Amino acid sequence: MADKLDHLLSDYFTGKLDVAIQLRQMELTYRHGTPDENIGGGRKQNDYNNVVESRMIHEQNDPELKRLRYQKSVIKMMFDCLIKSHQDVLIDKYGNKKGWVTIGMDNHIDERTAREWRDDFKDGIKGYLYTTFDITTRFRTVYAPV
């Protein structure tokens, strides 16, 4: 049974996580500003409106975008520390959606060894990422229901 971490890894290796980050940035970019509540009054005094700075502030303060970027950076950092054969197993499993028997045959290892390498990787990132699953992921519910 696939858990949330498996879905996140699948999204990372297939590129859906990058797409979710870009979509969230686009949402923040094209988001309309706060409505003018100055009904019947004069002009706002000392109003400074810089579009680029406002967009950057929204991106830096957005909790969902922070969460997505954090998840991506943790997976990338831990993945880059693995040796090539372990990386190939994870790419085959999550990126290419191969079965364990095929992964074992392609990498000249036992099926159980491939699963152990996957489990070791998941155990390494689990402590860093499980706190990020409390917030419901909108891109998962919108594009691929769990």
Backbone as JSON Lines, residues from 0, in Angstrom:
{"i":0,"aa":"M","n":[0.85,-1.19,0.0],"ca":[0.0,0.0,0.0],"c":[0.89,1.24,0.0]}
{"i":1,"aa":"A","n":[0.61,2.08,-0.92],"ca":[1.42,3.3,-1.03],"c":[0.96,4.32,0.0]}
{"i":2,"aa":"D","n":[1.93,4.95,0.63],"ca":[1.62,5.97,1.61],"c":[1.88,7.35,1.0]}
{"i":3,"aa":"K","n":[1.73,8.38,1.81],"ca":[1.91,9.75,1.33],"c":[3.33,9.99,0.86]}
{"i":4,"aa":"L","n":[4.29,9.36,1.52],"ca":[5.68,9.54,1.12],"c":[5.94,8.94,-0.25]}
{"i":5,"aa":"D","n":[5.32,7.78,-0.54],"ca":[5.44,7.19,-1.88],"c":[4.85,8.11,-2.94]}
{"i":6,"aa":"H","n":[3.71,8.71,-2.64],"ca":[3.1,9.63,-3.59],"c":[3.99,10.86,-3.81]}
{"i":7,"aa":"L","n":[4.58,11.36,-2.76],"ca":[5.47,12.51,-2.88],"c":[6.71,12.16,-3.71]}
{"i":8,"aa":"L","n":[7.28,10.99,-3.45],"ca":[8.45,10.57,-4.23],"c":[8.08,10.37,-5.7]}
{"i":9,"aa":"S","n":[6.92,9.81,-5.94],"ca":[6.46,9.65,-7.32],"c":[6.3,11.01,-7.99]}
{"i":10,"aa":"D","n":[5.72,11.97,-7.27],"ca":[5.58,13.32,-7.82],"c":[6.93,13.96,-8.09]}
{"i":11,"aa":"Y","n":[7.9,13.73,-7.22],"ca":[9.23,14.3,-7.41],"c":[9.89,13.73,-8.66]}
{"i":12,"aa":"F","n":[9.87,12.41,-8.8],"ca":[10.59,11.78,-9.91],"c":[9.87,11.91,-11.25]}
{"i":13,"aa":"T","n":[8.57,12.15,-11.24],"ca":[7.86,12.34,-12.5],"c":[7.76,13.81,-12.9]}
{"i":14,"aa":"G","n":[8.14,14.72,-12.0],"ca":[8.13,16.14,-12.32],"c":[6.87,16.85,-11.86]}
{"i":15,"aa":"K","n":[5.93,16.14,-11.23],"ca":[4.7,16.78,-10.77],"c":[4.95,17.76,-9.64]}
{"i":16,"aa":"L","n":[5.98,17.51,-8.85],"ca":[6.29,18.43,-7.76],"c":[6.78,19.77,-8.3]}
{"i":17,"aa":"D","n":[7.59,19.73,-9.35],"ca":[8.03,20.98,-10.0],"c":[6.85,21.73,-10.59]}
{"i":18,"aa":"V","n":[5.93,20.98,-11.19],"ca":[4.74,21.61,-11.77],"c":[3.89,22.25,-10.68]}
{"i":19,"aa":"A","n":[3.76,21.57,-9.53],"ca":[2.98,22.12,-8.43],"c":[3.61,23.41,-7.92]}
{"i":20,"aa":"I","n":[4.94,23.46,-7.85],"ca":[5.63,24.68,-7.42],"c":[5.38,25.81,-8.41]}
{"i":21,"aa":"Q","n":[5.48,25.51,-9.7],"ca":[5.25,26.53,-10.72],"c":[3.8,27.01,-10.72]}
{"i":22,"aa":"L","n":[2.86,26.08,-10.53],"ca":[1.46,26.48,-10.47],"c":[1.18,27.4,-9.29]}
{"i":23,"aa":"R","n":[1.77,27.07,-8.16],"ca":[1.56,27.91,-6.98],"c":[2.16,29.29,-7.18]}
{"i":24,"aa":"Q","n":[3.33,29.35,-7.81],"ca":[3.94,30.65,-8.11],"c":[3.05,31.45,-9.06]}
{"i":25,"aa":"M","n":[2.46,30.76,-10.05],"ca":[1.57,31.43,-10.98],"c":[0.32,31.94,-10.28]}
{"i":26,"aa":"E","n":[-0.22,31.13,-9.37],"ca":[-1.39,31.57,-8.61],"c":[-1.08,32.84,-7.82]}
{"i":27,"aa":"L","n":[0.09,32.87,-7.21],"ca":[0.46,34.05,-6.43],"c":[0.75,35.25,-7.32]}
{"i":28,"aa":"T","n":[1.27,35.0,-8.51],"ca":[1.58,36.08,-9.43],"c":[0.31,36.75,-9.95]}
{"i":29,"aa":"Y","n":[-0.67,35.93,-10.32],"ca":[-1.88,36.48,-10.93],"c":[-3.0,36.72,-9.93]}
{"i":30,"aa":"R","n":[-2.68,36.56,-8.68],"ca":[-3.66,36.8,-7.64],"c":[-3.95,38.29,-7.55]}
{"i":31,"aa":"H","n":[-5.19,38.61,-7.43],"ca":[-5.56,40.02,-7.33],"c":[-5.23,40.53,-5.95]}
{"i":32,"aa":"G","n":[-4.88,41.78,-5.87],"ca":[-4.54,42.4,-4.59],"c":[-5.75,42.51,-3.68]}
{"i":33,"aa":"T","n":[-5.54,43.07,-2.55],"ca":[-6.64,43.24,-1.6],"c":[-7.64,44.24,-2.16]}
{"i":34,"aa":"P","n":[-8.92,44.01,-1.95],"ca":[-9.92,44.94,-2.49],"c":[-9.85,46.29,-1.79]}
{"i":35,"aa":"D","n":[-10.2,47.32,-2.52],"ca":[-10.19,48.67,-1.97],"c":[-11.4,48.84,-1.06]}
{"i":36,"aa":"E","n":[-11.14,49.03,0.21],"ca":[-12.22,49.19,1.18],"c":[-12.42,50.67,1.55]}
{"i":37,"aa":"N","n":[-11.78,51.53,0.81],"ca":[-11.86,52.95,1.09],"c":[-13.08,53.53,0.35]}
{"i":38,"aa":"I","n":[-14.26,53.19,0.83],"ca":[-15.49,53.6,0.15],"c":[-15.83,55.03,0.54]}
{"i":39,"aa":"G","n":[-15.95,55.86,-0.47],"ca":[-16.36,57.24,-0.25],"c":[-15.25,58.14,0.26]}
{"i":40,"aa":"G","n":[-14.08,57.63,0.46],"ca":[-12.99,58.45,0.97],"c":[-12.13,58.99,-0.15]}
{"i":41,"aa":"G","n":[-11.11,59.69,0.22],"ca":[-10.17,60.22,-0.76],"c":[-9.14,59.17,-1.13]}
{"i":42,"aa":"R","n":[-8.09,59.62,-1.74],"ca":[-7.02,58.7,-2.14],"c":[-6.25,58.23,-0.91]}
{"i":43,"aa":"K","n":[-5.66,57.03,-1.03],"ca":[-4.83,56.54,0.06],"c":[-3.55,57.36,0.09]}
{"i":44,"aa":"Q","n":[-3.14,57.71,1.26],"ca":[-1.91,58.47,1.43],"c":[-0.75,57.49,1.61]}
{"i":45,"aa":"N","n":[0.4,57.85,1.13],"ca":[1.62,57.05,1.27],"c":[1.47,55.62,0.76]}
{"i":46,"aa":"D","n":[0.78,55.48,-0.33],"ca":[0.58,54.15,-0.91],"c":[1.73,53.86,-1.86]}
{"i":47,"aa":"Y","n":[2.5,52.84,-1.52],"ca":[3.62,52.42,-2.35],"c":[3.28,51.07,-2.92]}
{"i":48,"aa":"N","n":[3.21,50.96,-4.24],"ca":[2.81,49.72,-4.86],"c":[3.83,49.33,-5.92]}
{"i":49,"aa":"N","n":[4.65,48.37,-5.6],"ca":[5.61,47.83,-6.56],"c":[5.23,46.38,-6.82]}
{"i":50,"aa":"V","n":[4.9,46.07,-8.05],"ca":[4.38,44.75,-8.4],"c":[5.41,43.66,-8.14]}
{"i":51,"aa":"V","n":[6.65,43.89,-8.51],"ca":[7.68,42.87,-8.35],"c":[7.94,42.58,-6.87]}
{"i":52,"aa":"E","n":[8.05,43.62,-6.09],"ca":[8.28,43.43,-4.65],"c":[7.08,42.76,-3.98]}
{"i":53,"aa":"S","n":[5.89,43.13,-4.39],"ca":[4.69,42.51,-3.81],"c":[4.65,41.02,-4.13]}
{"i":54,"aa":"R","n":[4.98,40.66,-5.37],"ca":[4.98,39.25,-5.77],"c":[6.02,38.47,-4.97]}
{"i":55,"aa":"M","n":[7.2,39.05,-4.8],"ca":[8.25,38.37,-4.05],"c":[7.86,38.18,-2.59]}
{"i":56,"aa":"I","n":[7.22,39.18,-2.02],"ca":[6.77,39.08,-0.63],"c":[5.72,37.99,-0.49]}
{"i":57,"aa":"H","n":[4.78,37.94,-1.44],"ca":[3.75,36.89,-1.39],"c":[4.37,35.51,-1.52]}
{"i":58,"aa":"E","n":[5.35,35.36,-2.4],"ca":[6.0,34.05,-2.58],"c":[6.78,33.65,-1.34]}
{"i":59,"aa":"Q","n":[7.46,34.6,-0.73],"ca":[8.25,34.27,0.45],"c":[7.39,33.97,1.67]}
{"i":60,"aa":"N","n":[6.21,34.53,1.75],"ca":[5.34,34.35,2.91],"c":[4.31,33.24,2.73]}
{"i":61,"aa":"D","n":[4.23,32.64,1.55],"ca":[3.2,31.63,1.29],"c":[3.6,30.29,1.91]}
{"i":62,"aa":"P","n":[2.81,29.76,2.85],"ca":[3.18,28.51,3.52],"c":[3.15,27.3,2.59]}
{"i":63,"aa":"E","n":[2.23,27.28,1.63],"ca":[2.16,26.13,0.72],"c":[3.38,26.08,-0.19]}
{"i":64,"aa":"L","n":[3.79,27.21,-0.71],"ca":[4.97,27.26,-1.57],"c":[6.23,26.9,-0.79]}
{"i":65,"aa":"K","n":[6.31,27.37,0.45],"ca":[7.45,27.01,1.3],"c":[7.5,25.51,1.52]}
{"i":66,"aa":"R","n":[6.33,24.9,1.77],"ca":[6.26,23.47,2.02],"c":[6.7,22.67,0.8]}
{"i":67,"aa":"L","n":[6.21,23.06,-0.38],"ca":[6.57,22.35,-1.61],"c":[8.07,22.46,-1.9]}
{"i":68,"aa":"R","n":[8.61,23.65,-1.73],"ca":[10.05,23.84,-1.96],"c":[10.89,23.07,-0.95]}
{"i":69,"aa":"Y","n":[10.44,23.02,0.29],"ca":[11.15,22.27,1.32],"c":[11.15,20.78,0.99]}
{"i":70,"aa":"Q","n":[10.02,20.25,0.59],"ca":[9.93,18.84,0.24],"c":[10.88,18.52,-0.92]}
{"i":71,"aa":"K","n":[10.87,19.37,-1.92],"ca":[11.73,19.14,-3.07],"c":[13.21,19.19,-2.69]}
{"i":72,"aa":"S","n":[13.58,20.16,-1.88],"ca":[15.0,20.29,-1.52],"c":[15.48,19.14,-0.64]}
{"i":73,"aa":"V","n":[14.62,18.65,0.26],"ca":[15.02,17.51,1.11],"c":[15.23,16.27,0.26]}
{"i":74,"aa":"I","n":[14.29,15.99,-0.63],"ca":[14.42,14.8,-1.48],"c":[15.65,14.92,-2.36]}
{"i":75,"aa":"K","n":[15.86,16.07,-2.97],"ca":[17.02,16.26,-3.85],"c":[18.33,16.1,-3.09]}
{"i":76,"aa":"M","n":[18.41,16.69,-1.91],"ca":[19.64,16.62,-1.13],"c":[19.97,15.17,-0.74]}
{"i":77,"aa":"M","n":[18.96,14.45,-0.26],"ca":[19.19,13.06,0.14],"c":[19.45,12.16,-1.07]}
{"i":78,"aa":"F","n":[18.77,12.42,-2.17],"ca":[18.96,11.62,-3.38],"c":[20.36,11.81,-3.94]}
{"i":79,"aa":"D","n":[20.87,13.03,-3.89],"ca":[22.2,13.3,-4.42],"c":[23.3,12.63,-3.59]}
{"i":80,"aa":"C","n":[23.01,12.28,-2.34],"ca":[23.98,11.62,-1.48],"c":[24.08,10.12,-1.74]}
{"i":81,"aa":"L","n":[23.13,9.57,-2.47],"ca":[23.13,8.13,-2.74],"c":[24.13,7.77,-3.82]}
{"i":82,"aa":"I","n":[24.54,6.49,-3.81],"ca":[25.39,6.01,-4.9],"c":[24.53,5.74,-6.13]}
{"i":83,"aa":"K","n":[25.17,5.64,-7.27],"ca":[24.46,5.54,-8.56],"c":[23.49,4.37,-8.62]}
{"i":84,"aa":"S","n":[23.86,3.21,-8.11],"ca":[22.98,2.05,-8.2],"c":[21.72,2.24,-7.37]}
{"i":85,"aa":"H","n":[21.82,2.89,-6.22],"ca":[20.64,3.17,-5.41],"c":[19.75,4.21,-6.1]}
{"i":86,"aa":"Q","n":[20.38,5.19,-6.73],"ca":[19.62,6.2,-7.46],"c":[18.85,5.57,-8.62]}
{"i":87,"aa":"D","n":[19.49,4.63,-9.31],"ca":[18.83,3.97,-10.44],"c":[17.59,3.21,-10.0]}
{"i":88,"aa":"V","n":[17.68,2.56,-8.83],"ca":[16.53,1.83,-8.32],"c":[15.37,2.78,-8.03]}
{"i":89,"aa":"L","n":[15.65,3.91,-7.4],"ca":[14.58,4.87,-7.09],"c":[13.99,5.49,-8.35]}
{"i":90,"aa":"I","n":[14.83,5.78,-9.32],"ca":[14.34,6.34,-10.58],"c":[13.46,5.33,-11.29]}
{"i":91,"aa":"D","n":[13.88,4.06,-11.31],"ca":[13.07,3.03,-11.95],"c":[11.73,2.85,-11.24]}
{"i":92,"aa":"K","n":[11.75,2.86,-9.92],"ca":[10.52,2.62,-9.17],"c":[9.55,3.79,-9.27]}
{"i":93,"aa":"Y","n":[10.02,4.99,-8.98],"ca":[9.12,6.14,-8.91],"c":[9.0,6.92,-10.21]}
{"i":94,"aa":"G","n":[10.06,6.99,-10.98],"ca":[10.02,7.75,-12.21],"c":[9.51,6.95,-13.39]}
{"i":95,"aa":"N","n":[9.99,5.71,-13.51],"ca":[9.62,4.87,-14.64],"c":[8.5,3.9,-14.32]}
{"i":96,"aa":"K","n":[8.07,3.83,-13.06],"ca":[6.95,2.99,-12.61],"c":[7.15,1.51,-12.95]}
{"i":97,"aa":"K","n":[8.36,1.03,-12.78],"ca":[8.65,-0.38,-13.04],"c":[8.32,-1.22,-11.81]}
{"i":98,"aa":"G","n":[8.1,-2.5,-12.04],"ca":[7.87,-3.43,-10.95],"c":[9.18,-3.87,-10.33]}
{"i":99,"aa":"W","n":[9.09,-4.49,-9.15],"ca":[10.3,-4.87,-8.41],"c":[11.12,-5.94,-9.14]}
{"i":100,"aa":"V","n":[10.46,-6.87,-9.79],"ca":[11.19,-7.92,-10.51],"c":[11.98,-7.31,-11.66]}
{"i":101,"aa":"T","n":[11.35,-6.42,-12.4],"ca":[12.02,-5.75,-13.51],"c":[13.18,-4.88,-13.02]}
{"i":102,"aa":"I","n":[12.96,-4.19,-11.92],"ca":[14.03,-3.35,-11.35],"c":[15.22,-4.21,-10.95]}
{"i":103,"aa":"G","n":[14.95,-5.34,-10.31],"ca":[16.03,-6.24,-9.91],"c":[16.8,-6.78,-11.1]}
{"i":104,"aa":"M","n":[16.08,-7.17,-12.14],"ca":[16.74,-7.71,-13.33],"c":[17.55,-6.64,-14.05]}
{"i":105,"aa":"D","n":[17.0,-5.45,-14.17],"ca":[17.7,-4.36,-14.88],"c":[18.96,-3.92,-14.15]}
{"i":106,"aa":"N","n":[18.94,-3.96,-12.82],"ca":[20.08,-3.49,-12.03],"c":[20.95,-4.62,-11.52]}
{"i":107,"aa":"H","n":[20.65,-5.87,-11.9],"ca":[21.44,-7.05,-11.53],"c":[21.53,-7.22,-10.02]}
{"i":108,"aa":"I","n":[20.39,-7.04,-9.36],"ca":[20.32,-7.23,-7.92],"c":[19.06,-8.04,-7.6]}
{"i":109,"aa":"D","n":[18.99,-8.5,-6.38],"ca":[17.81,-9.22,-5.95],"c":[16.65,-8.23,-5.74]}
{"i":110,"aa":"E","n":[15.44,-8.71,-5.94],"ca":[14.26,-7.88,-5.76],"c":[14.2,-7.34,-4.33]}
{"i":111,"aa":"R","n":[14.54,-8.18,-3.36],"ca":[14.5,-7.77,-1.96],"c":[15.54,-6.69,-1.66]}
{"i":112,"aa":"T","n":[16.69,-6.76,-2.31],"ca":[17.73,-5.74,-2.14],"c":[17.23,-4.38,-2.63]}
{"i":113,"aa":"A","n":[16.54,-4.4,-3.76],"ca":[15.99,-3.15,-4.3],"c":[14.98,-2.55,-3.33]}
{"i":114,"aa":"R","n":[14.15,-3.39,-2.75],"ca":[13.16,-2.9,-1.78],"c":[13.85,-2.34,-0.53]}
{"i":115,"aa":"E","n":[14.91,-2.99,-0.09],"ca":[15.65,-2.5,1.08],"c":[16.27,-1.14,0.81]}
{"i":116,"aa":"W","n":[16.83,-0.96,-0.39],"ca":[17.41,0.32,-0.73],"c":[16.34,1.42,-0.73]}
{"i":117,"aa":"R","n":[15.17,1.09,-1.27],"ca":[14.05,2.03,-1.26],"c":[13.63,2.35,0.17]}
{"i":118,"aa":"D","n":[13.51,1.32,1.0],"ca":[13.1,1.52,2.39],"c":[14.13,2.35,3.16]}
{"i":119,"aa":"D","n":[15.41,2.11,2.9],"ca":[16.45,2.9,3.56],"c":[16.34,4.37,3.18]}
{"i":120,"aa":"F","n":[16.08,4.64,1.92],"ca":[15.93,6.02,1.48],"c":[14.72,6.66,2.12]}
{"i":121,"aa":"K","n":[13.62,5.95,2.14],"ca":[12.4,6.49,2.76],"c":[12.6,6.74,4.25]}
{"i":122,"aa":"D","n":[13.29,5.83,4.92],"ca":[13.55,6.03,6.35],"c":[14.42,7.25,6.59]}
{"i":123,"aa":"G","n":[15.34,7.52,5.66],"ca":[16.23,8.67,5.8],"c":[15.52,10.0,5.67]}
{"i":124,"aa":"I","n":[14.5,10.06,4.82],"ca":[13.81,11.34,4.61],"c":[12.51,11.44,5.4]}
{"i":125,"aa":"K","n":[12.08,10.34,5.98],"ca":[10.79,10.32,6.68],"c":[10.69,11.36,7.79]}
{"i":126,"aa":"G","n":[11.71,11.45,8.61],"ca":[11.68,12.38,9.73],"c":[11.61,13.83,9.3]}
{"i":127,"aa":"Y","n":[12.16,14.13,8.15],"ca":[12.17,15.51,7.66],"c":[10.86,15.88,6.97]}
{"i":128,"aa":"L","n":[10.19,14.89,6.37],"ca":[9.04,15.21,5.53],"c":[7.68,14.93,6.15]}
{"i":129,"aa":"Y","n":[7.58,14.07,7.14],"ca":[6.26,13.74,7.67],"c":[5.58,14.93,8.33]}
{"i":130,"aa":"T","n":[6.32,15.9,8.8],"ca":[5.68,17.08,9.38],"c":[5.04,17.95,8.3]}
{"i":131,"aa":"T","n":[5.44,17.78,7.05],"ca":[4.89,18.59,5.97],"c":[3.61,18.01,5.41]}
{"i":132,"aa":"F","n":[3.2,16.84,5.84],"ca":[1.99,16.22,5.3],"c":[0.73,16.64,6.04]}
{"i":133,"aa":"D","n":[0.84,17.44,7.09],"ca":[-0.32,17.86,7.84],"c":[-1.21,18.8,7.01]}
{"i":134,"aa":"I","n":[-0.59,19.6,6.17],"ca":[-1.33,20.5,5.3],"c":[-1.78,19.69,4.09]}
{"i":135,"aa":"T","n":[-3.04,19.79,3.73],"ca":[-3.52,19.05,2.57],"c":[-2.91,19.64,1.31]}
{"i":136,"aa":"T","n":[-2.47,18.77,0.45],"ca":[-1.83,19.23,-0.77],"c":[-2.89,19.46,-1.83]}
{"i":137,"aa":"R","n":[-3.01,20.69,-2.26],"ca":[-4.04,21.03,-3.23],"c":[-3.75,20.43,-4.59]}
{"i":138,"aa":"F","n":[-2.47,20.37,-5.0],"ca":[-2.19,19.86,-6.32],"c":[-2.52,18.38,-6.41]}
{"i":139,"aa":"R","n":[-2.45,17.64,-5.33],"ca":[-2.8,16.22,-5.33],"c":[-4.31,16.07,-5.51]}
{"i":140,"aa":"T","n":[-5.1,16.87,-4.82],"ca":[-6.54,16.72,-4.89],"c":[-7.11,17.26,-6.19]}
{"i":141,"aa":"V","n":[-6.45,18.26,-6.77],"ca":[-6.97,18.85,-8.0],"c":[-6.63,17.99,-9.21]}
{"i":142,"aa":"Y","n":[-5.39,17.49,-9.29],"ca":[-4.95,16.83,-10.5],"c":[-4.92,15.31,-10.44]}
{"i":143,"aa":"A","n":[-4.71,14.74,-9.26],"ca":[-4.65,13.3,-9.16],"c":[-5.16,12.88,-7.79]}
{"i":144,"aa":"P","n":[-6.43,12.58,-7.69],"ca":[-6.96,12.21,-6.36],"c":[-6.28,10.96,-5.82]}
{"i":145,"aa":"V","n":[-6.09,10.96,-4.52],"ca":[-5.42,9.84,-3.87],"c":[-6.39,8.71,-3.67]}
